[in-house]
Amino acid sequence: MLASALRSYPFDAELNLNGFRADWKLSDGTFVEALGFPNDLAYMAKAQLKMKLPARQGIPLIAVTQSDTGDLASIFSTWLPKGATVARASRVEAPD
C-alpha cells in the first residue's frame, strides 16, 4: 500500500492540541503535505506549524506544491513499484 487514510499527526501539547492531519501518510510512516495555497499567509502559517510536528517527533515529511507536479515520479520514487510511471498527478500506473 502506498498511502493510508490514517494520517493524524501525533498529539503534541504545544503544537497539536486540535488533531492536525497530513494529506497522506505513506506506507513507511512518511507524512505528505500538499501545499495548495503557498501564497496565502494564513494558510502557510498553519502549514508551517503542522510541519514542525514531524520534525519534533522524528517522522519523515514531504511537502509538495503545484510546481512539483512535473516531478512527482522522482519525489515519490522510493514508494512506487519498480517500473511504475506517474501518468497524471492523481494516478499511478503499475507495470504489467
Order of alpha helices (4+ residues) and beta strands (2+ residues): beta-beta-beta-alpha-beta-alpha-beta-beta
